[in-house]
Amino acid sequence: MTDPNTDLVLLAILATLSIAFPWLAMRTGVPFWTVAGRWVRWIFFAGAFAYLLEAAGLSYRPFWVHFVTGLAVWFVLETGYYWLAIKALSRSELPLFPSFRENREGDEWPADPRSIEIKEWLRENRYKRLCALKAELFEGACLRASIYEAPDGFTRLQVLFIPQRKGDAIACFTLTTNGREGRRLITDNHFLPYGGYYPEAWDVSRKPLIGSLPRLVRHHHHRLLRGDLLPEPFEDDPLEELNTQQRILERLNTETGFLVPRPRQETEGRITSEGRYRLWKEMWLLAYFGKSVA
């Protein structure tokens, strides 16, 4: 950077974009803008860091050295934040694999335009509603899930509403098709870090950058056509199926060393050092590349 006025204009543009992109993601439901906003925020921080060093006369090294240093400082700061969040999660009482129950409170779907659009698409494409479920995370915050069955009778769709600040909720989708001998084809667009392991018989594809339900359904169908899974009807009701899946995942992740065995969790926390590393890595991959460890 050479001209201070030009530098400030560029920084102002980056600051504006770092705010506009997340807002755009919230308004349009396109996760790409969230990822783009994080990259812009990182570049803005590095640029502002380099500008302040030069403006204050604290260093006379080339701009690119200051810029790269700013990138590294942001990486360290955000890594520290992630590790604190993971440690807090490990020591908290927030259920990692919550148990669901039937939702009889009538708050199955949020009353917002995007939810109405999703419900209309489900109706037009003849998805059969099976049930509404709920899992309490802590007082005043619940996961809400609506379970649907595809017209072919072999695929179930879970619409999961994840609570956000200010009482809002974001919808995530999971498509599951069962096969023989415990095989399962799963496609979802969950954006929350998981970091753990899945059973070998489960073929899981996480696509957090696909915000559109029709696109995710097409991706799931393409995976079915390309694979060798022979679909079979579900035998269990959705509530039993979902809670059984939660127990399987919790047991597997304890056996593989992601979770600390229950008798030792009070003193060591719930997530092992290996599990914390995997969770940290997934948080970075999801935040800046929209990819999962799984």
VOPAGU-2260 file (C-alpha; in pm, 1 decimal, decimal comma):
REM VOPAGU-2260
SITE   aa  ch    i         X         Y         Z
SITE  MET   A    0       0,0       0,0       0,0
SITE  THR   A    1     128,0     348,0     -86,9
SITE  ASP   A    2    -160,3     598,6     -97,6
SITE  PRO   A    3    -325,8     622,3     250,4
SITE  ASN   A    4    -657,8     741,2     105,6
SITE  THR   A    5    -673,4     450,0    -138,4
SITE  ASP   A    6    -579,9     214,3     143,6
SITE  LEU   A    7    -866,6     338,0     358,7
SITE  VAL   A    8   -1116,0     307,1      73,2
SITE  LEU   A    9   -1011,0     -52,4      10,9
SITE  LEU   A   10   -1036,7    -133,8     380,5
SITE  ALA   A   11   -1381,7      27,0     395,7
SITE  ILE   A   12   -1496,1    -185,1     101,0
SITE  LEU   A   13   -1365,1    -502,6     267,1
SITE  ALA   A   14   -1532,8    -410,5     596,5
SITE  THR   A   15   -1863,7    -353,6     416,9
SITE  LEU   A   16   -1840,5    -684,1     230,3
SITE  SER   A   17   -1755,4    -872,1     551,7
SITE  ILE   A   18   -2091,4    -752,2     688,4
SITE  ALA   A   19   -2292,6    -773,0     366,0
SITE  PHE   A   20   -2202,0   -1131,4     273,4
SITE  PRO   A   21   -2330,7   -1293,8     597,4
SITE  TRP   A   22   -2646,2   -1079,9     571,2
SITE  LEU   A   23   -2690,6   -1197,1     213,3
SITE  ALA   A   24   -2647,7   -1559,2     324,3
SITE  MET   A   25   -2918,7   -1514,6     586,8
SITE  ARG   A   26   -3157,5   -1350,6     340,7
SITE  THR   A   27   -3106,2   -1590,4      50,6
SITE  GLY   A   28   -3027,3   -1915,2     233,3
SITE  VAL   A   29   -2711,4   -1959,1      20,9
SITE  PRO   A   30   -2425,6   -2075,7     251,2
SITE  PHE   A   31   -2159,9   -1973,7      -3,1
SITE  TRP   A   32   -2197,2   -1611,9     106,0
SITE  THR   A   33   -2118,7   -1705,1     466,6
SITE  VAL   A   34   -1791,9   -1869,3     360,6
SITE  ALA   A   35   -1708,2   -1573,9     134,1
SITE  GLY   A   36   -1775,3   -1337,0     422,8
SITE  ARG   A   37   -1527,6   -1519,1     645,0
SITE  TRP   A   38   -1254,6   -1495,6     379,2
SITE  VAL   A   39   -1321,6   -1124,7     331,8
SITE  ARG   A   40   -1311,8   -1071,1     708,5
SITE  TRP   A   41    -974,6   -1249,0     728,7
SITE  ILE   A   42    -831,6   -1040,2     442,6
SITE  PHE   A   43    -972,1    -721,6     598,4
SITE  PHE   A   44    -803,7    -797,6     930,0
SITE  ALA   A   45    -468,5    -866,0     761,5
SITE  GLY   A   46    -497,7    -548,0     552,8
SITE  ALA   A   47    -592,5    -335,3     853,7
SITE  PHE   A   48    -307,9    -489,0    1054,1
SITE  ALA   A   49     -56,3    -402,6     780,2
SITE  TYR   A   50    -200,8     -52,2     737,7
SITE  LEU   A   51    -178,3      27,0    1109,8
SITE  LEU   A   52     180,1     -95,9    1130,6
SITE  GLU   A   53     282,5     132,5     844,2
SITE  ALA   A   54      70,1     429,0     952,6
SITE  ALA   A   55     206,7     417,5    1307,4
SITE  GLY   A   56     563,5     372,3    1185,9
SITE  LEU   A   57     602,7      52,4    1391,4
SITE  SER   A   58     766,5    -139,9    1106,2
SITE  TYR   A   59     926,6     -49,4     774,3
SITE  ARG   A   60     925,8    -392,7     619,6
SITE  PRO   A   61     742,3    -451,2     287,9
SITE  PHE   A   62     364,2    -446,7     290,8
SITE  TRP   A   63     337,1    -812,5     196,1
SITE  VAL   A   64     533,9    -910,3     508,1
SITE  HIS   A   65     291,7    -715,3     726,8
SITE  PHE   A   66      -5,3    -862,2     538,5
SITE  VAL   A   67     110,8   -1223,5     580,7
SITE  THR   A   68     182,8   -1152,1     946,7
SITE  GLY   A   69    -172,3   -1022,3     982,8
SITE  LEU   A   70    -307,9   -1341,8     826,8
SITE  ALA   A   71    -105,0   -1546,0    1077,0
SITE  VAL   A   72    -221,7   -1335,2    1372,1
SITE  TRP   A   73    -585,7   -1385,7    1272,7
SITE  PHE   A   74    -527,5   -1760,9    1237,7
SITE  VAL   A   75    -383,7   -1774,9    1591,3
SITE  LEU   A   76    -664,7   -1562,5    1736,6
SITE  GLU   A   77    -941,2   -1764,3    1572,2
SITE  THR   A   78    -772,3   -2092,5    1661,1
SITE  GLY   A   79    -760,8   -1978,8    2024,1
SITE  TYR   A   80   -1130,8   -1893,1    2008,8
SITE  TYR   A   81   -1215,2   -2232,4    1858,0
SITE  TRP   A   82   -1018,0   -2418,0    2124,3
SITE  LEU   A   83   -1190,9   -2223,7    2401,7
SITE  ALA   A   84   -1530,2   -2303,4    2246,0
SITE  ILE   A   85   -1442,0   -2673,1    2215,7
SITE  LYS   A   86   -1319,5   -2684,2    2576,3
SITE  ALA   A   87   -1640,6   -2516,3    2692,8
SITE  LEU   A   88   -1846,8   -2766,9    2491,4
SITE  SER   A   89   -1650,8   -3057,4    2637,8
SITE  ARG   A   90   -1720,2   -2936,5    2991,2
SITE  SER   A   91   -2079,3   -2827,8    2933,9
SITE  GLU   A   92   -2399,6   -3023,7    2984,5
SITE  LEU   A   93   -2512,2   -2960,1    2625,4
SITE  PRO   A   94   -2605,6   -3304,7    2485,7
SITE  LEU   A   95   -2376,7   -3408,6    2199,2
SITE  PHE   A   96   -2623,2   -3673,5    2081,4
SITE  PRO   A   97   -2959,0   -3549,6    2210,9
SITE  SER   A   98   -3254,7   -3779,0    2260,1
SITE  PHE   A   99   -3569,0   -3685,7    2067,0
SITE  ARG   A  100   -3934,0   -3706,1    2165,9
SITE  GLU   A  101   -4260,3   -3639,4    1989,0
SITE  ASN   A  102   -4337,0   -3273,4    1940,6
SITE  ARG   A  103   -4693,8   -3201,9    2046,8
SITE  GLU   A  104   -4648,5   -2828,4    2113,4
SITE  GLY   A  105   -4747,2   -2713,8    1764,0
SITE  ASP   A  106   -4419,9   -2526,8    1698,9
SITE  GLU   A  107   -4296,0   -2766,4    1430,9
SITE  TRP   A  108   -4219,2   -2506,5    1160,7
SITE  PRO   A  109   -4106,4   -2142,8    1195,9
SITE  ALA   A  110   -4339,7   -1886,6    1042,0
SITE  ASP   A  111   -4101,4   -1738,7     787,2
SITE  PRO   A  112   -4105,7   -1718,1     404,2
SITE  ARG   A  113   -3829,0   -1975,4     351,5
SITE  SER   A  114   -4002,1   -2237,2     567,6
SITE  ILE   A  115   -4326,3   -2179,9     377,7
SITE  GLU   A  116   -4137,9   -2227,2      50,7
SITE  ILE   A  117   -3987,4   -2555,9     172,5
SITE  LYS   A  118   -4325,7   -2686,7     287,6
SITE  GLU   A  119   -4478,4   -2597,1     -47,5
SITE  TRP   A  120   -4199,8   -2782,3    -231,7
SITE  LEU   A  121   -4255,7   -3091,7     -15,8
SITE  ARG   A  122   -4627,7   -3082,8     -87,4
SITE  GLU   A  123   -4577,8   -3039,0    -462,0
SITE  ASN   A  124   -4331,7   -3328,3    -475,1
SITE  ARG   A  125   -4560,6   -3559,4    -276,8
SITE  TYR   A  126   -4343,0   -3606,6      31,0
SITE  LYS   A  127   -4543,1   -3770,5     308,2
SITE  ARG   A  128   -4517,8   -3617,6     654,4
SITE  LEU   A  129   -4450,1   -3885,0     915,0
SITE  CYS   A  130   -4404,6   -3698,8    1243,0
SITE  ALA   A  131   -4264,7   -3398,6    1430,1
SITE  LEU   A  132   -3990,7   -3445,8    1689,9
SITE  LYS   A  133   -3810,9   -3229,7    1944,4
SITE  ALA   A  134   -3493,2   -3253,1    2154,4
SITE  GLU   A  135   -3409,9   -3014,8    2436,6
SITE  LEU   A  136   -3056,2   -2871,7    2430,0
SITE  PHE   A  137   -3091,0   -2649,7    2736,1
SITE  GLU   A  138   -3367,2   -2447,2    2894,1
SITE  GLY   A  139   -3535,3   -2237,4    2628,4
SITE  ALA   A  140   -3355,5   -2394,4    2329,0
SITE  CYS   A  141   -3470,1   -2702,3    2139,0
SITE  LEU   A  142   -3390,7   -2884,3    1819,0
SITE  ARG   A  143   -3705,9   -2938,9    1616,3
SITE  ALA   A  144   -3726,6   -3201,4    1343,3
SITE  SER   A  145   -3991,3   -3283,5    1085,0
SITE  ILE   A  146   -3964,5   -3626,0     924,1
SITE  TYR   A  147   -4093,1   -3694,3     573,4
SITE  GLU   A  148   -4093,3   -3994,2     342,9
SITE  ALA   A  149   -4015,3   -3968,2     -28,7
SITE  PRO   A  150   -4275,9   -4088,5    -280,7
SITE  ASP   A  151   -4070,0   -4402,6    -355,5
SITE  GLY   A  152   -4100,8   -4512,2      10,2
SITE  PHE   A  153   -3727,5   -4584,7      43,9
SITE  THR   A  154   -3586,7   -4245,0     145,8
SITE  ARG   A  155   -3660,2   -4040,3     453,5
SITE  LEU   A  156   -3602,9   -3667,8     481,0
SITE  GLN   A  157   -3530,2   -3497,2     810,5
SITE  VAL   A  158   -3582,3   -3122,1     822,5
SITE  LEU   A  159   -3391,1   -3010,5    1130,8
SITE  PHE   A  160   -3439,5   -2659,9    1269,8
SITE  ILE   A  161   -3130,0   -2540,4    1457,3
SITE  PRO   A  162   -3199,3   -2252,5    1700,0
SITE  GLN   A  163   -3011,8   -1927,3    1646,8
SITE  ARG   A  164   -2986,1   -1601,5    1835,3
SITE  LYS   A  165   -3293,2   -1377,7    1864,0
SITE  GLY   A  166   -3519,5   -1683,0    1848,7
SITE  ASP   A  167   -3459,4   -1758,9    1481,1
SITE  ALA   A  168   -3391,9   -2106,6    1341,9
SITE  ILE   A  169   -3203,7   -2235,7    1038,3
SITE  ALA   A  170   -3328,1   -2542,7     849,7
SITE  CYS   A  171   -3085,4   -2823,9     763,4
SITE  PHE   A  172   -3174,3   -3135,1     566,4
SITE  THR   A  173   -3075,7   -3501,6     594,7
SITE  LEU   A  174   -3173,9   -3763,1     335,7
SITE  THR   A  175   -3135,0   -4128,6     437,5
SITE  THR   A  176   -3181,2   -4445,6     233,2
SITE  ASN   A  177   -3139,4   -4784,1     400,5
SITE  GLY   A  178   -2989,4   -5093,7     240,1
SITE  ARG   A  179   -2917,0   -5452,4     334,9
SITE  GLU   A  180   -2683,6   -5562,1     614,7
SITE  GLY   A  181   -2696,1   -5229,6     794,9
SITE  ARG   A  182   -2583,8   -5024,5     496,3
SITE  ARG   A  183   -2706,6   -4669,1     478,6
SITE  LEU   A  184   -2668,3   -4384,2     230,8
SITE  ILE   A  185   -2685,9   -4043,1     398,5
SITE  THR   A  186   -2670,1   -3697,8     240,7
SITE  ASP   A  187   -2700,4   -3380,8     446,6
SITE  ASN   A  188   -2613,1   -3012,8     437,6
SITE  HIS   A  189   -2544,5   -2958,5     807,8
SITE  PHE   A  190   -2310,4   -2667,6     874,8
SITE  LEU   A  191   -2239,2   -2741,4    1242,7
SITE  PRO   A  192   -1907,7   -2921,2    1308,1
SITE  TYR   A  193   -1934,6   -3290,0    1391,2
SITE  GLY   A  194   -1573,6   -3411,8    1385,2
SITE  GLY   A  195   -1661,8   -3765,4    1493,1
SITE  TYR   A  196   -1681,7   -4100,0    1320,1
SITE  TYR   A  197   -1957,6   -4284,8    1135,3
SITE  PRO   A  198   -2007,2   -4662,4    1108,0
SITE  GLU   A  199   -1821,9   -4815,7     811,6
SITE  ALA   A  200   -2151,3   -4931,8     660,3
SITE  TRP   A  201   -2278,0   -4574,1     644,2
SITE  ASP   A  202   -2189,7   -4382,7     328,7
SITE  VAL   A  203   -2214,2   -4019,7     442,3
SITE  SER   A  204   -2183,9   -3712,6     221,2
SITE  ARG   A  205   -2198,7   -3372,1     391,7
SITE  LYS   A  206   -2264,0   -3077,0     160,4
SITE  PRO   A  207   -2300,3   -2765,1     377,2
SITE  LEU   A  208   -2267,5   -2536,2      73,2
SITE  ILE   A  209   -2589,3   -2676,2     -77,1
SITE  GLY   A  210   -2858,0   -2464,1      82,9
SITE  SER   A  211   -3133,7   -2568,6    -157,8
SITE  LEU   A  212   -3342,5   -2874,0     -69,1
SITE  PRO   A  213   -3416,1   -2962,3    -436,5
SITE  ARG   A  214   -3041,7   -2955,1    -516,0
SITE  LEU   A  215   -2961,8   -3175,2    -216,5
SITE  VAL   A  216   -3233,0   -3422,8    -319,5
SITE  ARG   A  217   -3087,6   -3440,6    -672,2
SITE  HIS   A  218   -2740,1   -3499,5    -528,6
SITE  HIS   A  219   -2873,7   -3782,4    -311,1
SITE  HIS   A  220   -3049,0   -3943,1    -609,1
SITE  HIS   A  221   -2730,2   -3920,9    -817,4
SITE  ARG   A  222   -2539,8   -4096,3    -539,0
SITE  LEU   A  223   -2803,4   -4371,6    -534,5
SITE  LEU   A  224   -2776,6   -4418,8    -910,1
SITE  ARG   A  225   -2396,5   -4428,8    -906,2
SITE  GLY   A  226   -2369,6   -4662,7    -607,0
SITE  ASP   A  227   -2455,4   -5026,2    -553,4
SITE  LEU   A  228   -2693,9   -4982,4    -260,4
SITE  LEU   A  229   -3019,1   -5176,9    -296,4
SITE  PRO   A  230   -3279,9   -4966,4    -111,4
SITE  GLU   A  231   -3500,5   -5131,1     146,9
SITE  PRO   A  232   -3803,3   -4990,8     331,6
SITE  PHE   A  233   -3756,8   -4855,7     684,4
SITE  GLU   A  234   -3877,4   -5095,7     952,1
SITE  ASP   A  235   -3871,2   -4863,8    1254,7
SITE  ASP   A  236   -4085,6   -4558,7    1313,5
SITE  PRO   A  237   -3897,1   -4226,8    1275,7
SITE  LEU   A  238   -3862,6   -4156,1    1648,1
SITE  GLU   A  239   -3715,8   -4497,0    1725,9
SITE  GLU   A  240   -3496,4   -4482,0    1414,3
SITE  LEU   A  241   -3351,5   -4140,9    1505,1
SITE  ASN   A  242   -3284,3   -4221,2    1871,4
SITE  THR   A  243   -3127,6   -4554,9    1778,0
SITE  GLN   A  244   -2899,6   -4370,4    1535,0
SITE  GLN   A  245   -2798,4   -4127,5    1811,2
SITE  ARG   A  246   -2708,8   -4416,5    2044,7
SITE  ILE   A  247   -2508,3   -4591,5    1771,4
SITE  LEU   A  248   -2306,5   -4275,8    1702,7
SITE  GLU   A  249   -2239,9   -4207,9    2069,6
SITE  ARG   A  250   -2123,9   -4565,0    2133,4
SITE  LEU   A  251   -1904,4   -4571,8    1821,9
SITE  ASN   A  252   -1738,1   -4239,4    1901,3
SITE  THR   A  253   -1665,3   -4356,8    2253,7
SITE  GLU   A  254   -1509,9   -4679,0    2123,5
SITE  THR   A  255   -1298,5   -4496,7    1861,2
SITE  GLY   A  256   -1158,7   -4246,0    2110,7
SITE  PHE   A  257   -1346,7   -3934,3    2008,2
SITE  LEU   A  258   -1548,3   -3926,5    2330,5
SITE  VAL   A  259   -1427,2   -3993,5    2683,9
SITE  PRO   A  260   -1603,6   -4291,7    2850,1
SITE  ARG   A  261   -1886,2   -4174,1    3076,7
SITE  PRO   A  262   -1720,7   -4270,5    3410,6
SITE  ARG   A  263   -1427,3   -4034,6    3334,5
SITE  GLN   A  264   -1617,8   -3744,7    3179,0
SITE  GLU   A  265   -1665,8   -3553,6    3504,3
SITE  THR   A  266   -1289,5   -3513,9    3553,1
SITE  GLU   A  267   -1162,3   -3517,5    3191,0
SITE  GLY   A  268   -1449,3   -3362,6    2999,7
SITE  ARG   A  269   -1649,1   -3538,8    2731,7
SITE  ILE   A  270   -1421,2   -3497,4    2428,6
SITE  THR   A  271   -1073,2   -3652,3    2409,7
SITE  SER   A  272    -765,1   -3464,8    2288,5
SITE  GLU   A  273    -793,4   -3644,7    1951,9
SITE  GLY   A  274   -1158,8   -3553,6    1934,1
SITE  ARG   A  275   -1083,4   -3187,9    2008,0
SITE  TYR   A  276    -826,6   -3179,1    1730,9
SITE  ARG   A  277   -1070,5   -3332,9    1481,5
SITE  LEU   A  278   -1340,6   -3090,0    1591,1
SITE  TRP   A  279   -1103,9   -2793,0    1553,8
SITE  LYS   A  280   -1002,5   -2910,3    1206,0
SITE  GLU   A  281   -1364,5   -2949,4    1100,7
SITE  MET   A  282   -1451,8   -2604,5    1231,9
SITE  TRP   A  283   -1182,1   -2455,4    1008,1
SITE  LEU   A  284   -1276,9   -2663,2     704,6
SITE  LEU   A  285   -1645,0   -2574,3     739,5
SITE  ALA   A  286   -1578,0   -2205,7     804,4
SITE  TYR   A  287   -1342,8   -2144,5     510,6
SITE  PHE   A  288   -1402,1   -2428,1     262,1
SITE  GLY   A  289   -1750,6   -2559,3     338,9
SITE  LYS   A  290   -1611,3   -2911,7     381,7
SITE  SER   A  291   -1635,4   -3173,8     653,2
SITE  VAL   A  292   -1383,2   -3415,8     801,8
SITE  ALA   A  293   -1629,4   -3700,6     744,3
